[in-house]
């Protein structure tokens, strides 16, 4: 999984607008879980959608958003997992990039960029635009800077974000890409509101998340998301579902836009 940094995937962590991660790769299915008979402790019950209570899965934190337990993020120690040799075939990377239908002038944010696996593949697709490679870990930003020099990718700009703000320019991003990272955001409401505010009038948010509906996908349940859950969470901060493109081997590819925005 992308699991790039706390997004990551900001936060930060990937993608088209890009952020935080701390899972142990590879996140294959595990049956381990905390007992569900622990007392329920609700500390947040307002419109934010947050709730604090004992973790039901040891791979998650004791914080829930719209009923979904938030997963731990993967640290920079897992950088090698992001660059594994079989990732392109396993995740259908080329197909994902094709479906973004990028314009040469697009400004793309790769949230939870990590080492820049997607950022540097997007770079040549937007020669007159740029890629904002967002991550919340300074170690990942250092790796991005080194890879930028090595790959001579002058249109890739590493951006250090926080768990609540990707530090993107307001109204300037055409595509925000978040690959296998959103489910690990510590503050998904705050992060996505900031991301929404960074979009141009026709901007899109693209989520790639392992399919929770498919038990055959060999990923821990807490690192998967259903279409229904993703739509609910995006709608709560003013992002409207556009389409789901089921072309990837194991992941949903979900497109969202600002509520009320006309389709292109």
LUMVEXVEX-598568 format. One line per 4 residues: number of its first residue (from 1); their letters; for each residue x, y, z of C-alpha. Coordinates in pm, 1 decimal. Last residue first. Layout:
residues N
NUM> a> X/Y/Z | ...
//
This chain:
residues 264
264> xxxx> -1658.5/1874.1/-1720.3 | -1909.6/1815.1/-1442.7 | -2061.2/2122.3/-1285.3 | -1955.4/2203.5/-930.4
260> xxxx> -2238.2/2203.0/-676.8 | -2032.6/2019.0/-415.2 | -1662.6/2045.6/-487.6 | -1530.6/1748.2/-678.3
256> xxxx> -1472.5/1378.9/-609.9 | -1320.4/1085.1/-799.9 | -1279.2/736.1/-653.9 | -1031.4/473.5/-775.9
252> xxxx> -1115.9/161.8/-574.3 | -820.4/-66.9/-521.1 | -719.4/-428.5/-577.9 | -636.4/-486.5/-944.7
248> xxxx> -722.5/-134.3/-1064.0 | -985.1/-60.7/-1330.8 | -1296.1/6.6/-1122.1 | -1342.8/377.6/-1196.0
244> xxxx> -1575.9/527.2/-937.5 | -1735.5/857.3/-1033.2 | -1820.6/1212.1/-930.9 | -1895.2/1201.0/-559.1
240> xxxx> -1939.4/1546.8/-408.5 | -1696.4/1709.9/-169.4 | -1843.1/1943.4/91.2 | -1683.3/1829.5/416.7
236> xxxx> -1943.9/1568.3/515.8 | -1976.7/1454.9/153.4 | -1617.9/1327.8/157.3 | -1682.0/1114.5/464.9
232> xxxx> -2004.8/964.6/336.6 | -1862.3/895.1/-9.0 | -1559.3/717.6/139.7 | -1774.4/502.6/365.3
228> xxxx> -2008.0/398.5/83.4 | -1720.4/320.2/-152.4 | -1569.0/91.9/108.6 | -1227.4/146.7/259.0
224> xxxx> -934.8/-85.0/333.7 | -637.5/-46.7/567.2 | -844.3/-143.5/872.8 | -940.8/-464.8/697.3
220> xxxx> -579.8/-581.0/671.8 | -482.2/-629.9/307.5 | -495.7/-945.9/97.5 | -781.9/-835.0/-134.8
216> xxxx> -994.9/-1150.8/-154.3 | -1240.7/-1018.7/104.7 | -1362.2/-759.0/-150.9 | -1602.1/-496.8/-14.7
212> xxxx> -1321.1/-319.8/169.6 | -1155.2/-237.1/-161.7 | -804.7/-95.2/-113.9 | -804.4/282.1/-145.1
208> xxxx> -713.6/518.0/-430.8 | -873.1/856.0/-372.6 | -885.9/1129.5/-636.4 | -979.3/1487.0/-548.8
204> xxxx> -1072.3/1703.9/-844.2 | -1039.9/2072.9/-934.8 | -1283.2/2254.5/-1164.4 | -1312.6/2569.0/-952.2
200> xxxx> -946.2/2525.4/-847.0 | -892.7/2314.4/-538.4 | -691.8/2425.8/-234.6 | -1002.2/2483.7/-22.0
196> xxxx> -1103.5/2120.0/-66.5 | -758.8/2013.6/53.7 | -792.7/2223.9/368.0 | -1136.8/2074.5/433.1
192> xxxx> -990.2/1731.7/365.7 | -715.3/1775.4/621.9 | -941.8/1915.3/893.6 | -1196.8/1636.4/858.3
188> xxxx> -937.5/1360.2/817.4 | -745.6/1451.0/1134.6 | -518.0/1151.8/1207.6 | -513.8/1065.5/836.1
184> xxxx> -454.2/690.8/800.0 | -760.7/609.0/587.3 | -651.2/884.4/347.7 | -318.6/720.7/267.8
180> xxxx> -368.6/438.7/18.5 | -308.0/683.2/-268.7 | -425.0/1041.9/-225.2 | -413.4/1247.4/-547.2
176> xxxx> -525.1/1608.4/-551.8 | -585.5/1741.9/-898.6 | -622.2/2096.4/-1028.4 | -466.3/2277.5/-734.6
172> xxxx> -464.9/2659.2/-711.9 | -768.2/2771.1/-511.8 | -570.4/2819.3/-192.0 | -203.7/2718.0/-202.5
168> xxxx> -131.0/2385.3/-28.8 | 3.7/2357.5/323.7 | -114.5/1998.6/372.5 | -295.6/2104.0/692.0
164> xxxx> -420.3/1895.0/985.5 | -155.2/1625.0/1024.0 | 105.0/1875.0/913.9 | 257.9/1949.3/576.2
160> xxxx> 611.7/1971.4/443.1 | 596.6/2038.2/69.1 | 838.3/1890.7/-186.6 | 808.5/2073.9/-521.0
156> xxxx> 832.6/1862.1/-837.1 | 860.7/2073.5/-1155.0 | 1242.1/2056.1/-1160.3 | 1249.1/1678.6/-1193.1
152> xxxx> 1620.1/1623.4/-1253.9 | 1581.7/1259.7/-1141.2 | 1875.8/1276.7/-899.9 | 1792.0/1629.4/-787.8
148> xxxx> 1425.6/1549.7/-725.6 | 1521.8/1220.1/-564.2 | 1735.1/1399.4/-306.0 | 1462.9/1653.6/-231.2
144> xxxx> 1201.7/1379.5/-200.3 | 1423.0/1186.1/40.9 | 1463.5/1498.9/257.0 | 1085.6/1551.1/250.9
140> xxxx> 1039.8/1190.6/360.6 | 1271.5/1243.2/656.4 | 1088.8/1565.4/745.1 | 766.9/1363.5/785.8
136> xxxx> 439.7/1536.1/708.5 | 434.2/1468.6/333.7 | 325.5/1662.3/30.1 | 470.3/1638.1/-320.1
132> xxxx> 330.3/1940.2/-502.9 | 363.8/1845.1/-868.2 | 391.9/2111.1/-1134.1 | 249.2/2242.2/-1459.2
128> xxxx> 398.4/2296.6/-1803.2 | 560.2/1952.0/-1814.2 | 255.6/1787.6/-1649.0 | 285.3/1423.0/-1758.5
124> xxxx> 663.0/1424.9/-1703.9 | 611.5/1496.8/-1329.0 | 334.8/1241.4/-1266.7 | 579.1/952.6/-1244.9
120> xxxx> 803.7/1153.2/-1014.5 | 516.8/1236.6/-780.7 | 380.0/881.6/-781.6 | 677.5/711.8/-616.6
116> xxxx> 780.5/1036.1/-448.2 | 967.0/908.1/-141.9 | 659.7/959.9/75.3 | 397.6/1146.4/-124.8
112> xxxx> 136.8/1138.7/147.6 | -68.2/1375.7/-62.6 | 43.6/1414.8/-422.6 | -87.7/1754.9/-525.6
108> xxxx> -116.0/1814.2/-898.5 | -98.5/2147.1/-1077.1 | -210.7/2082.3/-1432.2 | -52.1/2251.2/-1734.6
104> xxxx> 17.7/1937.9/-1938.0 | -336.6/1814.3/-1875.5 | -392.3/1502.0/-1669.3 | -638.1/1229.8/-1760.8
100> xxxx> -624.1/1082.4/-1409.8 | -726.1/748.5/-1561.4 | -388.1/712.4/-1730.8 | -202.9/753.5/-1401.4
96> xxxx> -408.8/477.1/-1241.9 | -352.8/246.2/-1539.2 | 23.7/296.0/-1520.6 | 23.0/222.9/-1146.9
92> xxxx> -174.8/-100.9/-1171.5 | -130.1/-176.1/-801.6 | 50.8/-510.9/-813.0 | 211.2/-446.8/-1152.0
88> xxxx> 358.3/-112.0/-1053.8 | 442.1/-226.9/-702.3 | 651.4/-522.9/-812.8 | 991.9/-358.8/-762.1
84> xxxx> 924.1/-215.6/-417.4 | 958.7/164.3/-396.0 | 696.8/230.7/-130.1 | 810.4/-68.2/76.6
80> xxxx> 1161.1/78.2/90.7 | 1026.1/386.4/264.5 | 902.6/181.4/560.9 | 1138.9/345.3/810.2
76> xxxx> 980.7/676.0/707.8 | 682.7/589.0/926.3 | 359.5/417.2/829.5 | 40.4/554.6/979.1
72> xxxx> -185.6/382.9/1229.7 | -539.4/329.6/1105.4 | -845.3/540.2/1189.1 | -1146.2/342.5/1311.7
68> xxxx> -1450.7/415.4/1099.6 | -1776.8/518.1/1268.1 | -1799.1/857.1/1099.6 | -1440.9/914.1/1213.5
64> xxxx> -1300.1/701.1/1494.6 | -1008.0/751.6/1730.0 | -851.6/488.8/1952.3 | -580.2/424.0/1695.3
60> xxxx> -563.7/136.7/1450.5 | -355.0/-174.3/1390.5 | -460.1/-310.3/1729.7 | -820.6/-331.7/1601.9
56> xxxx> -1120.0/-259.4/1827.6 | -949.2/47.4/1973.0 | -1107.8/186.9/2287.7 | -1313.9/502.6/2236.6
52> xxxx> -1275.6/854.7/2097.2 | -1533.9/978.2/1846.6 | -1508.9/1221.0/1559.6 | -1789.2/1307.6/1317.2
48> xxxx> -1735.6/1681.2/1350.8 | -2107.6/1734.0/1411.1 | -2088.0/1669.1/1785.1 | -2049.0/1346.6/1981.4
44> xxxx> -1690.3/1354.6/2095.6 | -1575.4/1187.5/2414.7 | -1754.8/856.3/2370.9 | -1611.3/582.7/2588.6
40> xxxx> -1749.6/237.4/2508.5 | -1652.5/-13.3/2775.1 | -1438.1/-300.0/2651.4 | -1640.9/-600.8/2536.7
36> xxxx> -1513.6/-576.4/2179.3 | -1193.6/-763.5/2257.2 | -892.9/-620.4/2079.0 | -806.3/-756.6/1741.9
32> xxxx> -570.7/-1004.2/1578.6 | -714.9/-1176.8/1272.9 | -461.8/-1022.1/1040.0 | -488.0/-957.2/668.2
28> xxxx> -169.2/-843.0/500.2 | -30.9/-497.9/561.9 | 308.3/-538.7/389.7 | 444.2/-330.3/536.3
24> xxxx> 405.0/-221.0/898.0 | 181.8/83.1/917.2 | 282.5/434.5/1001.4 | 161.8/683.7/736.9
20> xxxx> 87.9/1058.0/678.8 | -10.4/1347.3/272.8 | -117.8/1494.0/-227.0 | -336.8/1648.0/-486.6
16> xxxx> -318.0/1418.6/-766.3 | -105.9/1116.2/-597.1 | 16.8/1002.6/-217.5 | 163.2/1182.1/403.2
12> xxxx> 70.9/1323.6/453.1 | -105.2/1357.7/708.9 | -27.4/1377.1/555.1 | -20.4/842.8/238.6
8> xxxx> -22.7/847.7/448.7 | -150.3/1119.7/571.6 | 103.4/1004.7/827.0 | 366.3/903.1/584.9
4> xxxx> 377.0/692.6/281.4 | 132.6/410.4/333.3 | 110.3/356.1/-43.4 | 0.0/0.0/0.0
//
